Structures are given as structure tokens and as C-alpha cells.
Amino acid sequence: MLNLLPQTIKDRYRISSRLYAIGVVYLLVLVVIVLGALVVATYNLTAVANLGQKQVEIDALSAQKKNVTSVTAKAAFIEDRMQGSAAFQENAEWEKTLQQVAEATPTNIQLTSLRLTSGGIDVSGKTTDRRAIVLFGDRLSQQPAFSSANIQAINEEKAASGAKAFTFTLNLGYKK
């Protein structure tokens, strides 16, 4: 076969076909890069949305756990109080117990409260003499209903007239 086209036209044709091929390849590479960027951006947006949703779920579970922990602690506290109260109610002869507290109370002590706790009975009062508090504790520890009488606190207060007054709290261990 005989080719009658001049060499310059053939060279231009080869150059234009090569430029066309390079342009097509460049265009394909550009399309692939753009599509890849779109895929990465879509993946990131989806991941951020999923992370936000998971964080909301984690926060809800954390709040639920705190509520359960709080309820459990309250239930344990109530159970402890009920067991302590039941133990005191089972073993206590309250009339005798109060009579023993009254008998052990010195005349210069005024009782302000008796409170039943899981550790025994808390007795609060006031007096003008610090020694009366120690005497009161000693007398209570000798009573048959109590295993111990521990002074928890003694606070000194001065009245406007300048007189001293002492407030105190004793914890009485109850014999079972």
C-alpha cells in the first residue's frame, strides 16, 4: 500500500492524536481525583454523623449509669437503715432504755435530742459544766443496755451575759 500523504501532515496527525490521547488521559485522571475527593468527603461526613450519634448514645448510657448508681446507693442506705432499725426494734425494751438514760443524766444537763442511728443512739444536749458531760458518759457506759458511750463532740458557747455553755453529742452503743 502506497501512502500519498506528505510526511508533515502525517507528523501533525500523529502529534494531534498523541495530544488527544494525553488530554483524554489527563481528563480521566482529573475525573478520578475529583471522584476520590468526593468519596473521601462523603466518608468523613458519614463518620462525623456516626460519631455524633455514638456520643449521644454514650452520654445517655452514662446518665443512665449515674442514675442506677444513685438509686443503688440510696437503696443500700435504706436497706442499712431498715436492718439497723429492725435490730434495735427486735432487741430493745425502749421504756427501760429511756429510763436508764434518764437515771444516768446529771441534773445540770439538758437533753436536746435522742436519735436512733445504725451505730447506736446519738444523744445531744447542753450544760454549763464540762465535767457533767464526762460524768454523763461514764454513767451511761455503766448502764446494762449500752455497750459503750463515746463522746463525739463538745462545743463551748458563750452567752451574751458572759456565761459559758457547752453543747455535746454522745454515741451510745446498744447491746444486742
Contacts in CASP RR format, 6 or more apart in sequence:
PFRMAT RR
TARGET T0000
AUTHOR 0000-0000-0000
METHOD contacts of the structure
MODEL  1
MLNLLPQTIKDRYRISSRLYAIGVVYLLVLVVIVLGALVVATYNLTAVAN
LGQKQVEIDALSAQKKNVTSVTAKAAFIEDRMQGSAAFQENAEWEKTLQQ
VAEATPTNIQLTSLRLTSGGIDVSGKTTDRRAIVLFGDRLSQQPAFSSAN
IQAINEEKAASGAKAFTFTLNLGYKK
3 10 0 8 1.000
80 118 0 8 1.000
81 118 0 8 1.000
83 118 0 8 1.000
84 118 0 8 1.000
84 119 0 8 1.000
85 116 0 8 1.000
87 176 0 8 1.000
88 116 0 8 1.000
88 120 0 8 1.000
88 174 0 8 1.000
91 174 0 8 1.000
91 175 0 8 1.000
91 176 0 8 1.000
92 174 0 8 1.000
93 145 0 8 1.000
96 145 0 8 1.000
97 121 0 8 1.000
97 145 0 8 1.000
97 174 0 8 1.000
98 114 0 8 1.000
100 140 0 8 1.000
100 143 0 8 1.000
100 144 0 8 1.000
100 145 0 8 1.000
100 146 0 8 1.000
101 111 0 8 1.000
101 114 0 8 1.000
101 123 0 8 1.000
101 140 0 8 1.000
101 143 0 8 1.000
101 172 0 8 1.000
103 139 0 8 1.000
103 143 0 8 1.000
104 136 0 8 1.000
104 137 0 8 1.000
104 139 0 8 1.000
104 140 0 8 1.000
104 142 0 8 1.000
104 143 0 8 1.000
105 111 0 8 1.000
105 136 0 8 1.000
105 139 0 8 1.000
106 127 0 8 1.000
106 132 0 8 1.000
106 135 0 8 1.000
106 136 0 8 1.000
106 139 0 8 1.000
108 127 0 8 1.000
108 128 0 8 1.000
108 129 0 8 1.000
108 132 0 8 1.000
109 125 0 8 1.000
109 126 0 8 1.000
109 127 0 8 1.000
109 132 0 8 1.000
109 133 0 8 1.000
109 136 0 8 1.000
110 125 0 8 1.000
110 126 0 8 1.000
110 127 0 8 1.000
111 123 0 8 1.000
111 124 0 8 1.000
111 125 0 8 1.000
112 124 0 8 1.000
112 125 0 8 1.000
112 126 0 8 1.000
112 167 0 8 1.000
113 122 0 8 1.000
113 123 0 8 1.000
113 124 0 8 1.000
113 125 0 8 1.000
114 121 0 8 1.000
114 122 0 8 1.000
114 123 0 8 1.000
114 124 0 8 1.000
115 121 0 8 1.000
115 122 0 8 1.000
115 123 0 8 1.000
115 124 0 8 1.000
117 171 0 8 1.000
119 171 0 8 1.000
119 173 0 8 1.000
119 174 0 8 1.000
120 171 0 8 1.000
120 172 0 8 1.000
120 173 0 8 1.000
120 174 0 8 1.000
121 171 0 8 1.000
121 172 0 8 1.000
121 173 0 8 1.000
121 174 0 8 1.000
122 152 0 8 1.000
122 169 0 8 1.000
122 170 0 8 1.000
122 171 0 8 1.000
122 172 0 8 1.000
123 140 0 8 1.000
123 169 0 8 1.000
123 170 0 8 1.000
123 171 0 8 1.000
123 172 0 8 1.000
124 167 0 8 1.000
124 168 0 8 1.000
124 169 0 8 1.000
124 170 0 8 1.000
125 167 0 8 1.000
125 168 0 8 1.000
125 169 0 8 1.000
126 165 0 8 1.000
126 166 0 8 1.000
126 167 0 8 1.000
126 168 0 8 1.000
127 133 0 8 1.000
127 165 0 8 1.000
127 166 0 8 1.000
127 168 0 8 1.000
128 163 0 8 1.000
128 164 0 8 1.000
128 165 0 8 1.000
128 166 0 8 1.000
129 166 0 8 1.000
130 154 0 8 1.000
130 156 0 8 1.000
130 166 0 8 1.000
133 151 0 8 1.000
133 154 0 8 1.000
133 166 0 8 1.000
133 168 0 8 1.000
133 170 0 8 1.000
134 151 0 8 1.000
136 170 0 8 1.000
137 149 0 8 1.000
137 151 0 8 1.000
137 170 0 8 1.000
138 149 0 8 1.000
140 146 0 8 1.000
140 149 0 8 1.000
140 170 0 8 1.000
140 172 0 8 1.000
141 148 0 8 1.000
141 149 0 8 1.000
144 175 0 8 1.000
145 174 0 8 1.000
145 175 0 8 1.000
146 172 0 8 1.000
146 173 0 8 1.000
146 174 0 8 1.000
146 175 0 8 1.000
147 173 0 8 1.000
147 174 0 8 1.000
147 175 0 8 1.000
148 171 0 8 1.000
148 172 0 8 1.000
148 173 0 8 1.000
149 170 0 8 1.000
149 171 0 8 1.000
149 172 0 8 1.000
149 173 0 8 1.000
150 170 0 8 1.000
150 171 0 8 1.000
150 173 0 8 1.000
151 168 0 8 1.000
151 169 0 8 1.000
151 170 0 8 1.000
152 168 0 8 1.000
152 169 0 8 1.000
152 170 0 8 1.000
152 171 0 8 1.000
153 167 0 8 1.000
153 168 0 8 1.000
153 169 0 8 1.000
154 166 0 8 1.000
154 167 0 8 1.000
154 168 0 8 1.000
155 166 0 8 1.000
155 167 0 8 1.000
155 168 0 8 1.000
156 164 0 8 1.000
156 165 0 8 1.000
156 166 0 8 1.000
157 164 0 8 1.000
157 165 0 8 1.000
157 166 0 8 1.000
157 167 0 8 1.000
158 164 0 8 1.000
158 165 0 8 1.000
159 165 0 8 1.000
END
